[in-house]
Amino acid sequence: MSALRVNALWKAQEHDKSRKASRRARNWGLLSLAIGIVAVIVVVFWSSINYLNL
């Protein structure tokens, strides 16, 4: 939601709020990326353990 507000806030001359929304959007994006990477690693690890136990 923050990413959608950045341009509108910037155009409305709300530069501080725009920067804050931009940082929040960046942080959520990085958190999502980290969770995705961890999920892929867990799935690959789990699959390899199951494959080796067959």
Secondary structure, DSSP 8 states (H G I E B T S, - for coil): -HHHHHHHHHHTT-HHHHHHHHHHHHHHHHHHHHHHHHHHHHHHHHHHHHHHT-
